[in-house]
């Protein structure tokens, strides 16, 4: 599955599993999806996970909010192609949205600067801990009508902005 975005609208290339299916491009509107998911926004779930980085920093991760995802989409708005720097900055914002605090600091500016000093294995450790919390249940599935057989199909969206953009 490949996604490209344009504002809150994004295209998914999906191939149904029916006999004569070929790959088609379908449009999903993120804002309406966000609205339908509002009730289930994981901000209401009080779950955090703690990871220790470099043996001293205590990082408290939290599930990414759907609103964070929307924000990340807007960050790439109007860009047909993202530069490596864009990808890097999106990845950073993505990570930032999953961190509640580092030690006693909740200041995002400070945390952002701190993240930039970390090694890749440390970053991965934080990402892994946070990703385990990103369970939004079945509602990140969109229903699309197959253009080949007309049947409704359920397509699961990989709601991780980094995977949206990096492929
Ligand atoms: Zn089909």
Backbone and ligand atoms as CSV (ligand in chain L), in Angstrom:
chain,resi,resn,atom,element,x,y,z
A,1,UNK,N,N,0.855,-1.194,0.000
A,1,UNK,CA,C,0.000,0.000,0.000
A,1,UNK,C,C,0.885,1.237,0.000
A,2,UNK,N,N,0.519,2.177,-0.820
A,2,UNK,CA,C,1.301,3.388,-0.879
A,2,UNK,C,C,0.391,4.592,-0.691
A,3,UNK,N,N,0.861,5.535,0.082
A,3,UNK,CA,C,0.038,6.706,0.356
A,3,UNK,C,C,0.749,7.971,-0.084
A,4,UNK,N,N,-0.017,8.850,-0.693
A,4,UNK,CA,C,0.528,10.180,-0.922
A,4,UNK,C,C,-0.508,11.154,-0.391
A,5,UNK,N,N,-0.057,12.266,0.104
A,5,UNK,CA,C,-1.017,13.171,0.720
A,5,UNK,C,C,-1.051,14.498,0.002
A,6,UNK,N,N,-2.184,15.100,0.114
A,6,UNK,CA,C,-2.309,16.460,-0.357
A,6,UNK,C,C,-3.241,17.155,0.606
A,7,UNK,N,N,-2.692,17.914,1.513
A,7,UNK,CA,C,-3.499,18.492,2.575
A,7,UNK,C,C,-4.082,17.376,3.411
A,8,UNK,N,N,-5.381,17.454,3.681
A,8,UNK,CA,C,-5.980,16.429,4.510
A,8,UNK,C,C,-6.499,15.280,3.648
A,9,UNK,N,N,-6.220,15.384,2.366
A,9,UNK,CA,C,-6.712,14.358,1.475
A,9,UNK,C,C,-5.544,13.463,1.105
A,10,UNK,N,N,-5.758,12.208,1.176
A,10,UNK,CA,C,-4.662,11.391,0.693
A,10,UNK,C,C,-5.134,10.231,-0.161
A,11,UNK,N,N,-4.214,9.811,-0.968
A,11,UNK,CA,C,-4.515,8.735,-1.906
A,11,UNK,C,C,-3.880,7.440,-1.436
A,12,UNK,N,N,-4.668,6.397,-1.544
A,12,UNK,CA,C,-4.124,5.087,-1.210
A,12,UNK,C,C,-4.232,4.232,-2.464
A,13,UNK,N,N,-3.187,3.530,-2.732
A,13,UNK,CA,C,-3.270,2.577,-3.827
A,13,UNK,C,C,-3.563,1.217,-3.248
A,14,UNK,N,N,-4.700,0.685,-3.640
A,14,UNK,CA,C,-5.130,-0.580,-3.068
A,14,UNK,C,C,-5.544,-1.540,-4.172
A,15,UNK,N,N,-5.223,-2.774,-3.945
A,15,UNK,CA,C,-5.683,-3.816,-4.847
A,15,UNK,C,C,-6.550,-4.773,-4.050
A,16,UNK,N,N,-7.788,-4.886,-4.457
A,16,UNK,CA,C,-8.726,-5.783,-3.780
A,16,UNK,C,C,-8.306,-7.234,-4.024
A,17,UNK,N,N,-8.811,-8.139,-3.193
A,17,UNK,CA,C,-8.416,-9.531,-3.424
A,17,UNK,C,C,-9.416,-10.294,-4.299
A,18,UNK,N,N,-10.282,-9.550,-5.009
A,18,UNK,CA,C,-11.202,-10.245,-5.908
A,18,UNK,C,C,-10.445,-10.642,-7.189
A,19,UNK,N,N,-11.069,-11.479,-7.937
A,19,UNK,CA,C,-10.364,-12.147,-9.040
A,19,UNK,C,C,-9.695,-11.223,-10.053
A,20,UNK,N,N,-10.458,-10.251,-10.570
A,20,UNK,CA,C,-9.890,-9.455,-11.648
A,20,UNK,C,C,-9.326,-8.106,-11.203
A,21,UNK,N,N,-9.122,-7.997,-9.943
A,21,UNK,CA,C,-8.712,-6.704,-9.407
A,21,UNK,C,C,-7.355,-6.243,-9.928
A,22,UNK,N,N,-7.292,-4.960,-10.186
A,22,UNK,CA,C,-6.004,-4.335,-10.441
A,22,UNK,C,C,-5.845,-3.208,-9.414
A,23,UNK,N,N,-4.677,-2.652,-9.344
A,23,UNK,CA,C,-4.421,-1.607,-8.364
A,23,UNK,C,C,-5.115,-0.305,-8.772
A,24,UNK,N,N,-5.866,0.276,-7.851
A,24,UNK,CA,C,-6.497,1.576,-8.105
A,24,UNK,C,C,-6.087,2.560,-7.026
A,25,UNK,N,N,-6.251,3.816,-7.370
A,25,UNK,CA,C,-5.961,4.862,-6.415
A,25,UNK,C,C,-7.285,5.354,-5.821
A,26,UNK,N,N,-7.395,5.346,-4.506
A,26,UNK,CA,C,-8.596,5.808,-3.825
A,26,UNK,C,C,-8.256,7.015,-2.948
A,27,UNK,N,N,-9.240,7.896,-2.803
A,27,UNK,CA,C,-9.004,9.082,-1.987
A,27,UNK,C,C,-9.700,8.956,-0.636
A,28,UNK,N,N,-8.963,9.238,0.423
A,28,UNK,CA,C,-9.530,9.224,1.768
A,28,UNK,C,C,-9.362,10.620,2.350
A,29,UNK,N,N,-10.426,11.139,2.935
A,29,UNK,CA,C,-10.300,12.450,3.540
A,29,UNK,C,C,-9.983,12.315,5.023
A,30,UNK,N,N,-8.825,12.820,5.370
A,30,UNK,CA,C,-8.334,12.648,6.732
A,30,UNK,C,C,-9.167,13.386,7.769
A,31,UNK,N,N,-9.636,14.579,7.400
A,31,UNK,CA,C,-10.415,15.360,8.366
A,31,UNK,C,C,-11.708,14.642,8.760
A,32,UNK,N,N,-12.385,14.046,7.777
A,32,UNK,CA,C,-13.625,13.358,8.133
A,32,UNK,C,C,-13.332,12.076,8.902
A,33,UNK,N,N,-12.211,11.487,8.573
A,33,UNK,CA,C,-11.806,10.304,9.331
A,33,UNK,C,C,-11.505,10.706,10.776
A,34,UNK,N,N,-10.825,11.847,10.921
A,34,UNK,CA,C,-10.486,12.352,12.254
A,34,UNK,C,C,-11.753,12.620,13.056
A,35,UNK,N,N,-12.747,13.204,12.382
A,35,UNK,CA,C,-14.002,13.523,13.062
A,35,UNK,C,C,-14.691,12.254,13.547
A,36,UNK,N,N,-14.664,11.224,12.715
A,36,UNK,CA,C,-15.333,9.991,13.114
A,36,UNK,C,C,-14.563,9.258,14.209
A,37,UNK,N,N,-13.289,9.583,14.334
A,37,UNK,CA,C,-12.476,8.910,15.339
A,37,UNK,C,C,-12.410,9.668,16.649
A,38,UNK,N,N,-12.958,10.844,16.656
A,38,UNK,CA,C,-12.814,11.733,17.801
A,38,UNK,C,C,-13.154,11.071,19.130
A,39,UNK,N,N,-14.238,10.360,19.117
A,39,UNK,CA,C,-14.689,9.707,20.339
A,39,UNK,C,C,-13.648,8.752,20.899
A,40,UNK,N,N,-12.878,8.194,19.977
A,40,UNK,CA,C,-11.925,7.175,20.392
A,40,UNK,C,C,-10.509,7.710,20.509
A,41,UNK,N,N,-10.394,9.008,20.481
A,41,UNK,CA,C,-9.062,9.573,20.567
A,41,UNK,C,C,-8.330,9.048,21.800
A,42,UNK,N,N,-7.129,8.538,21.580
A,42,UNK,CA,C,-6.432,7.912,22.718
A,42,UNK,C,C,-6.000,8.884,23.809
A,43,UNK,N,N,-6.271,10.181,23.645
A,43,UNK,CA,C,-5.956,11.096,24.738
A,43,UNK,C,C,-6.720,10.709,25.988
A,44,UNK,N,N,-7.839,10.002,25.803
A,44,UNK,CA,C,-8.622,9.617,26.972
A,44,UNK,C,C,-8.034,8.377,27.655
A,45,UNK,N,N,-7.146,7.735,26.960
A,45,UNK,CA,C,-6.517,6.557,27.555
A,45,UNK,C,C,-5.273,6.994,28.327
A,46,UNK,N,N,-5.306,6.700,29.597
A,46,UNK,CA,C,-4.171,7.099,30.418
A,46,UNK,C,C,-3.094,6.027,30.391
A,47,UNK,N,N,-2.399,5.935,29.297
A,47,UNK,CA,C,-1.335,4.941,29.303
A,47,UNK,C,C,-0.019,5.562,28.881
A,48,UNK,N,N,0.979,5.300,29.663
A,48,UNK,CA,C,2.310,5.806,29.356
A,48,UNK,C,C,3.300,4.662,29.561
A,49,UNK,N,N,4.447,4.846,29.004
A,49,UNK,CA,C,5.491,3.844,29.162
A,49,UNK,C,C,6.812,4.579,29.377
A,50,UNK,N,N,7.597,4.071,30.270
A,50,UNK,CA,C,8.849,4.752,30.603
A,50,UNK,C,C,10.034,4.008,30.002
A,51,UNK,N,N,10.911,4.751,29.346
A,51,UNK,CA,C,12.174,4.164,28.894
A,51,UNK,C,C,13.323,4.992,29.455
A,52,UNK,N,N,14.390,4.312,29.753
A,52,UNK,CA,C,15.579,5.010,30.249
A,52,UNK,C,C,16.589,5.088,29.105
A,53,UNK,N,N,17.025,6.311,28.829
A,53,UNK,CA,C,17.975,6.527,27.734
A,53,UNK,C,C,19.334,6.906,28.306
A,54,UNK,N,N,20.359,6.279,27.753
A,54,UNK,CA,C,21.741,6.510,28.199
A,54,UNK,C,C,21.911,6.275,29.701
A,55,UNK,N,N,21.065,5.466,30.247
A,55,UNK,CA,C,21.164,5.140,31.664
A,55,UNK,C,C,20.751,6.233,32.631
A,56,UNK,N,N,20.406,7.415,32.119
A,56,UNK,CA,C,20.058,8.519,33.031
A,56,UNK,C,C,18.737,9.215,32.740
A,57,UNK,N,N,18.422,9.365,31.447
A,57,UNK,CA,C,17.223,10.134,31.117
A,57,UNK,C,C,15.981,9.262,31.178
A,58,UNK,N,N,15.021,9.728,31.934
A,58,UNK,CA,C,13.780,8.998,32.045
A,58,UNK,C,C,12.765,9.610,31.062
A,59,UNK,N,N,12.434,8.846,30.036
A,59,UNK,CA,C,11.516,9.349,29.012
A,59,UNK,C,C,10.142,8.702,29.191
A,60,UNK,N,N,9.146,9.546,29.355
A,60,UNK,CA,C,7.784,9.036,29.486
A,60,UNK,C,C,7.078,9.210,28.146
A,61,UNK,N,N,6.742,8.091,27.541
A,61,UNK,CA,C,6.071,8.168,26.234
A,61,UNK,C,C,4.571,8.027,26.427
A,62,UNK,N,N,3.850,8.517,25.453
A,62,UNK,CA,C,2.392,8.401,25.498
A,62,UNK,C,C,1.893,8.067,24.092
A,63,UNK,N,N,0.670,7.597,23.977
A,63,UNK,CA,C,0.167,7.280,22.645
A,63,UNK,C,C,0.039,8.548,21.817
A,64,UNK,N,N,0.319,8.440,20.571
A,64,UNK,CA,C,0.142,9.594,19.692
A,64,UNK,C,C,-1.352,9.877,19.571
A,65,UNK,N,N,-1.672,11.138,19.575
A,65,UNK,CA,C,-3.077,11.508,19.400
A,65,UNK,C,C,-3.389,11.619,17.925
A,66,UNK,N,N,-4.622,11.380,17.606
A,66,UNK,CA,C,-4.983,11.481,16.204
A,66,UNK,C,C,-4.788,12.908,15.702
A,67,UNK,N,N,-5.014,13.869,16.594
A,67,UNK,CA,C,-4.810,15.266,16.203
A,67,UNK,C,C,-3.346,15.537,15.844
A,68,UNK,N,N,-2.434,14.780,16.467
A,68,UNK,CA,C,-1.015,14.913,16.116
A,68,UNK,C,C,-0.783,14.474,14.675
A,69,UNK,N,N,-1.473,13.419,14.310
A,69,UNK,CA,C,-1.328,12.905,12.951
A,69,UNK,C,C,-1.825,13.939,11.944
A,70,UNK,N,N,-2.957,14.537,12.277
A,70,UNK,CA,C,-3.508,15.561,11.391
A,70,UNK,C,C,-2.531,16.723,11.252
A,71,UNK,N,N,-1.947,17.102,12.366
A,71,UNK,CA,C,-0.966,18.191,12.363
A,71,UNK,C,C,0.212,17.852,11.447
A,72,UNK,N,N,0.650,16.616,11.534
A,72,UNK,CA,C,1.771,16.189,10.705
A,72,UNK,C,C,1.422,16.213,9.218
A,73,UNK,N,N,0.168,15.896,8.931
A,73,UNK,CA,C,-0.242,15.967,7.540
A,73,UNK,C,C,-0.202,17.395,7.028
A,74,UNK,N,N,-0.630,18.302,7.913
A,74,UNK,CA,C,-0.622,19.704,7.500
A,74,UNK,C,C,0.793,20.234,7.313
A,75,UNK,N,N,1.716,19.643,8.044
A,75,UNK,CA,C,3.109,20.046,7.920
A,75,UNK,C,C,3.640,19.784,6.509
A,76,UNK,N,N,3.071,18.818,5.852
A,76,UNK,CA,C,3.553,18.470,4.510
A,76,UNK,C,C,2.633,19.017,3.428
A,77,UNK,N,N,1.678,19.813,3.860
A,77,UNK,CA,C,0.663,20.303,2.949
A,77,UNK,C,C,1.242,21.020,1.731
A,78,UNK,N,N,0.695,20.668,0.590
A,78,UNK,CA,C,1.081,21.367,-0.625
A,78,UNK,C,C,2.419,20.943,-1.193
A,79,UNK,N,N,3.097,20.045,-0.485
A,79,UNK,CA,C,4.388,19.601,-1.002
A,79,UNK,C,C,4.190,18.311,-1.783
A,80,UNK,N,N,4.598,18.357,-3.017
A,80,UNK,CA,C,4.421,17.148,-3.818
A,80,UNK,C,C,5.475,16.125,-3.457
A,81,UNK,N,N,6.647,16.642,-3.209
A,81,UNK,CA,C,7.702,15.729,-2.821
A,81,UNK,C,C,8.403,16.271,-1.592
A,82,UNK,N,N,8.744,15.386,-0.711
A,82,UNK,CA,C,9.407,15.819,0.508
A,82,UNK,C,C,10.913,15.619,0.393
A,83,UNK,N,N,11.622,16.612,0.840
A,83,UNK,CA,C,13.081,16.503,0.828
A,83,UNK,C,C,13.516,15.669,2.029
A,84,UNK,N,N,14.748,15.174,2.025
A,84,UNK,CA,C,15.234,14.436,3.195
A,84,UNK,C,C,15.097,15.253,4.478
A,85,UNK,N,N,15.263,16.573,4.378
A,85,UNK,CA,C,15.109,17.428,5.555
A,85,UNK,C,C,13.658,17.462,6.042
A,86,UNK,N,N,12.728,17.493,5.086
A,86,UNK,CA,C,11.304,17.445,5.455
A,86,UNK,C,C,10.997,16.158,6.206
A,87,UNK,N,N,11.486,15.052,5.657
A,87,UNK,CA,C,11.251,13.744,6.269
A,87,UNK,C,C,11.816,13.736,7.687
A,88,UNK,N,N,13.012,14.292,7.815
A,88,UNK,CA,C,13.664,14.327,9.120
A,88,UNK,C,C,12.837,15.140,10.110
A,89,UNK,N,N,12.336,16.282,9.649
A,89,UNK,CA,C,11.592,17.133,10.568
A,89,UNK,C,C,10.222,16.530,10.904
A,90,UNK,N,N,9.636,15.817,9.949
A,90,UNK,CA,C,8.372,15.129,10.235
A,90,UNK,C,C,8.603,13.991,11.231
A,91,UNK,N,N,9.695,13.268,11.019
A,91,UNK,CA,C,10.014,12.174,11.945
A,91,UNK,C,C,10.225,12.699,13.356
A,92,UNK,N,N,10.856,13.874,13.438
A,92,UNK,CA,C,11.112,14.482,14.741
A,92,UNK,C,C,9.804,14.921,15.409
A,93,UNK,N,N,8.941,15.568,14.645
A,93,UNK,CA,C,7.644,15.982,15.198
A,93,UNK,C,C,6.837,14.771,15.626
A,94,UNK,N,N,6.940,13.735,14.814
A,94,UNK,CA,C,6.253,12.489,15.101
A,94,UNK,C,C,6.688,11.935,16.459
A,95,UNK,N,N,7.979,11.888,16.641
A,95,UNK,CA,C,8.544,11.377,17.887
A,95,UNK,C,C,8.159,12.271,19.062
A,96,UNK,N,N,8.246,13.567,18.817
A,96,UNK,CA,C,7.929,14.546,19.844
A,96,UNK,C,C,6.492,14.392,20.348
A,97,UNK,N,N,5.601,14.073,19.425
A,97,UNK,CA,C,4.191,13.941,19.809
A,97,UNK,C,C,3.934,12.699,20.657
A,98,UNK,N,N,4.924,11.837,20.754
A,98,UNK,CA,C,4.750,10.631,21.554
A,98,UNK,C,C,5.482,10.702,22.887
A,99,UNK,N,N,6.050,11.874,23.167
A,99,UNK,CA,C,6.777,12.017,24.426
A,99,UNK,C,C,6.042,12.971,25.356
A,100,UNK,N,N,5.743,12.486,26.517
A,100,UNK,CA,C,5.050,13.337,27.473
A,100,UNK,C,C,6.048,14.185,28.251
A,101,UNK,N,N,7.126,13.547,28.693
A,101,UNK,CA,C,8.169,14.324,29.336
A,101,UNK,C,C,9.495,13.574,29.381
A,102,UNK,N,N,10.533,14.331,29.559
A,102,UNK,CA,C,11.864,13.776,29.750
A,102,UNK,C,C,12.317,14.259,31.116
A,103,UNK,N,N,12.552,13.312,32.006
A,103,UNK,CA,C,12.756,13.639,33.419
A,103,UNK,C,C,11.592,14.521,33.873
A,104,UNK,N,N,11.860,15.726,34.325
A,104,UNK,CA,C,10.736,16.562,34.763
A,104,UNK,C,C,10.339,17.608,33.737
A,105,UNK,N,N,10.958,17.516,32.553
A,105,UNK,CA,C,10.717,18.542,31.542
A,105,UNK,C,C,9.594,18.165,30.577
A,106,UNK,N,N,8.650,19.080,30.427
A,106,UNK,CA,C,7.600,18.848,29.444
A,106,UNK,C,C,7.703,19.842,28.287
A,107,UNK,N,N,8.677,20.724,28.351
A,107,UNK,CA,C,8.852,21.754,27.330
A,107,UNK,C,C,9.252,21.147,25.974
A,108,UNK,N,N,8.361,21.222,24.980
A,108,UNK,CA,C,8.643,20.584,23.688
A,108,UNK,C,C,9.886,21.128,22.992
A,109,UNK,N,N,10.162,22.433,23.194
A,109,UNK,CA,C,11.346,23.014,22.563
A,109,UNK,C,C,12.615,22.371,23.111
A,110,UNK,N,N,12.618,22.214,24.422
A,110,UNK,CA,C,13.760,21.591,25.076
A,110,UNK,C,C,13.898,20.132,24.635
A,111,UNK,N,N,12.783,19.426,24.649
A,111,UNK,CA,C,12.805,18.002,24.292
A,111,UNK,C,C,13.259,17.821,22.843
A,112,UNK,N,N,12.806,18.717,21.979
A,112,UNK,CA,C,13.208,18.643,20.578
A,112,UNK,C,C,14.725,18.767,20.430
A,113,UNK,N,N,15.287,19.755,21.126
A,113,UNK,CA,C,16.742,19.938,21.080
A,113,UNK,C,C,17.468,18.715,21.621
A,114,UNK,N,N,16.922,18.173,22.688
A,114,UNK,CA,C,17.526,16.994,23.308
A,114,UNK,C,C,17.479,15.789,22.357
A,115,UNK,N,N,16.348,15.623,21.699
A,115,UNK,CA,C,16.201,14.499,20.765
A,115,UNK,C,C,17.255,14.545,19.660
A,116,UNK,N,N,17.588,15.756,19.242
A,116,UNK,CA,C,18.563,15.918,18.164
A,116,UNK,C,C,19.959,15.430,18.554
A,117,UNK,N,N,20.200,15.317,19.842
A,117,UNK,CA,C,21.525,14.876,20.296
A,117,UNK,C,C,21.603,13.356,20.449
A,118,UNK,N,N,20.476,12.687,20.297
A,118,UNK,CA,C,20.464,11.245,20.555
A,118,UNK,C,C,20.970,10.413,19.380
A,119,UNK,N,N,21.452,9.238,19.707
A,119,UNK,CA,C,21.884,8.306,18.667
A,119,UNK,C,C,20.657,7.584,18.103
A,120,UNK,N,N,20.821,6.987,16.934
A,120,UNK,CA,C,19.715,6.251,16.318
A,120,UNK,C,C,19.173,5.123,17.218
A,121,UNK,N,N,20.043,4.307,17.840
A,121,UNK,CA,C,19.490,3.271,18.726
A,121,UNK,C,C,18.638,3.836,19.866
A,122,UNK,N,N,19.042,4.985,20.402
A,122,UNK,CA,C,18.246,5.609,21.466
A,122,UNK,C,C,16.893,6.066,20.941
A,123,UNK,N,N,16.922,6.681,19.763
A,123,UNK,CA,C,15.672,7.129,19.128
A,123,UNK,C,C,14.753,5.927,18.901
A,124,UNK,N,N,15.338,4.843,18.396
A,124,UNK,CA,C,14.533,3.653,18.131
A,124,UNK,C,C,13.908,3.094,19.399
A,125,UNK,N,N,14.655,3.176,20.489
A,125,UNK,CA,C,14.159,2.679,21.767
A,125,UNK,C,C,12.905,3.450,22.203
A,126,UNK,N,N,12.955,4.766,22.021
A,126,UNK,CA,C,11.798,5.605,22.373
A,126,UNK,C,C,10.628,5.299,21.442
A,127,UNK,N,N,10.938,5.244,20.148
A,127,UNK,CA,C,9.891,4.980,19.166
A,127,UNK,C,C,9.189,3.652,19.435
A,128,UNK,N,N,9.992,2.639,19.747
A,128,UNK,CA,C,9.403,1.326,20.022
A,128,UNK,C,C,8.470,1.361,21.222
A,129,UNK,N,N,8.925,1.999,22.289
A,129,UNK,CA,C,8.104,2.073,23.498
A,129,UNK,C,C,6.794,2.794,23.215
A,130,UNK,N,N,6.900,3.898,22.470
A,130,UNK,CA,C,5.702,4.686,22.175
A,130,UNK,C,C,4.779,3.950,21.218
A,131,UNK,N,N,5.359,3.240,20.277
A,131,UNK,CA,C,4.543,2.553,19.276
A,131,UNK,C,C,3.665,1.475,19.889
A,132,UNK,N,N,4.175,0.878,20.952
A,132,UNK,CA,C,3.384,-0.156,21.611
A,132,UNK,C,C,2.099,0.405,22.201
A,133,UNK,N,N,2.092,1.719,22.371
A,133,UNK,CA,C,0.904,2.346,22.952
A,133,UNK,C,C,-0.061,2.845,21.891
A,134,UNK,N,N,0.407,2.869,20.666
A,134,UNK,CA,C,-0.432,3.430,19.608
A,134,UNK,C,C,-1.447,2.422,19.074
A,135,UNK,N,N,-2.316,2.019,19.930
A,135,UNK,CA,C,-3.325,1.084,19.488
A,135,UNK,C,C,-4.678,1.781,19.437
A,136,UNK,N,N,-5.086,2.122,18.256
A,136,UNK,CA,C,-6.338,2.857,18.114
A,136,UNK,C,C,-7.514,1.976,17.740
A,137,UNK,N,N,-7.281,0.696,17.824
A,137,UNK,CA,C,-8.382,-0.224,17.561
A,137,UNK,C,C,-8.799,-0.257,16.107
A,138,UNK,N,N,-9.946,-0.843,15.871
A,138,UNK,CA,C,-10.348,-1.130,14.490
A,138,UNK,C,C,-10.798,0.104,13.717
A,139,UNK,N,N,-10.899,1.246,14.393
A,139,UNK,CA,C,-11.465,2.401,13.711
A,139,UNK,C,C,-10.556,3.079,12.711
A,140,UNK,N,N,-9.323,2.629,12.599
A,140,UNK,CA,C,-8.481,3.207,11.569
A,140,UNK,C,C,-8.621,2.429,10.261
A,141,UNK,N,N,-9.739,1.742,10.160
A,141,UNK,CA,C,-10.044,1.016,8.937
A,141,UNK,C,C,-11.040,1.851,8.135
A,142,UNK,N,N,-10.755,2.047,6.865
A,142,UNK,CA,C,-11.713,2.758,6.035
A,142,UNK,C,C,-12.399,1.761,5.098
A,143,UNK,N,N,-13.641,2.103,4.755
A,143,UNK,CA,C,-14.370,1.249,3.824
A,143,UNK,C,C,-14.314,1.875,2.444
A,144,UNK,N,N,-13.870,1.127,1.504
A,144,UNK,CA,C,-13.789,1.613,0.131
A,144,UNK,C,C,-14.517,0.632,-0.774
A,145,UNK,N,N,-15.053,1.187,-1.852
A,145,UNK,CA,C,-15.772,0.328,-2.773
A,145,UNK,C,C,-14.834,-0.079,-3.903
A,146,UNK,N,N,-14.616,-1.342,-4.045
A,146,UNK,CA,C,-13.703,-1.846,-5.068
A,146,UNK,C,C,-14.189,-1.430,-6.453
A,147,UNK,N,N,-13.276,-0.883,-7.234
A,147,UNK,CA,C,-13.667,-0.421,-8.565
A,147,UNK,C,C,-13.780,-1.550,-9.579
A,148,UNK,N,N,-13.379,-2.715,-9.186
A,148,UNK,CA,C,-13.465,-3.828,-10.121
A,148,UNK,C,C,-14.721,-4.672,-9.911
A,149,UNK,N,N,-15.011,-4.993,-8.679
A,149,UNK,CA,C,-16.176,-5.845,-8.437
A,149,UNK,C,C,-17.313,-5.092,-7.756
A,150,UNK,N,N,-17.057,-3.872,-7.291
A,150,UNK,CA,C,-18.110,-3.083,-6.660
A,150,UNK,C,C,-18.359,-3.428,-5.201
A,151,UNK,N,N,-17.661,-4.392,-4.727
A,151,UNK,CA,C,-17.839,-4.813,-3.350
A,151,UNK,C,C,-17.137,-3.856,-2.392
A,152,UNK,N,N,-17.667,-3.779,-1.187
A,152,UNK,CA,C,-17.026,-2.930,-0.204
A,152,UNK,C,C,-15.841,-3.680,0.410
A,153,UNK,N,N,-14.749,-2.976,0.525
A,153,UNK,CA,C,-13.596,-3.631,1.150
A,153,UNK,C,C,-13.105,-2.786,2.310
A,154,UNK,N,N,-12.520,-3.438,3.253
A,154,UNK,CA,C,-12.003,-2.747,4.426
A,154,UNK,C,C,-10.493,-2.607,4.282
A,155,UNK,N,N,-10.047,-1.377,4.389
A,155,UNK,CA,C,-8.624,-1.146,4.226
A,155,UNK,C,C,-8.062,-0.532,5.499
A,156,UNK,N,N,-7.082,-1.173,6.024
A,156,UNK,CA,C,-6.472,-0.666,7.255
A,156,UNK,C,C,-5.419,0.375,6.912
A,157,UNK,N,N,-5.454,1.487,7.609
A,157,UNK,CA,C,-4.497,2.555,7.342
A,157,UNK,C,C,-3.328,2.482,8.315
A,158,UNK,N,N,-2.132,2.582,7.802
A,158,UNK,CA,C,-0.991,2.611,8.704
A,158,UNK,C,C,-0.860,4.020,9.267
A,159,UNK,N,N,-1.464,4.240,10.435
A,159,UNK,CA,C,-1.513,5.610,10.950
A,159,UNK,C,C,-0.248,6.028,11.674
A,160,UNK,N,N,0.831,5.789,11.051
A,160,UNK,CA,C,2.095,6.274,11.573
A,160,UNK,C,C,2.658,7.213,10.513
A,161,UNK,N,N,2.666,8.497,10.827
A,161,UNK,CA,C,3.052,9.477,9.803
A,161,UNK,C,C,4.392,9.179,9.150
A,162,UNK,N,N,5.304,8.591,9.887
A,162,UNK,CA,C,6.592,8.314,9.280
A,162,UNK,C,C,6.455,7.297,8.156
A,163,UNK,N,N,5.651,6.285,8.404
A,163,UNK,CA,C,5.479,5.303,7.341
A,163,UNK,C,C,4.645,5.870,6.191
A,164,UNK,N,N,3.822,6.862,6.479
A,164,UNK,CA,C,3.086,7.530,5.408
A,164,UNK,C,C,4.051,8.148,4.403
A,165,UNK,N,N,5.067,8.777,4.940
A,165,UNK,CA,C,5.905,9.615,4.088
A,165,UNK,C,C,7.185,8.960,3.604
A,166,UNK,N,N,7.659,7.974,4.350
A,166,UNK,CA,C,9.009,7.546,4.079
A,166,UNK,C,C,9.135,6.524,2.961
A,167,UNK,N,N,8.005,5.973,2.550
A,167,UNK,CA,C,8.145,4.944,1.546
A,167,UNK,C,C,8.329,5.464,0.124
L,1,ZN,ZN,ZN,-13.037,-6.262,-5.967
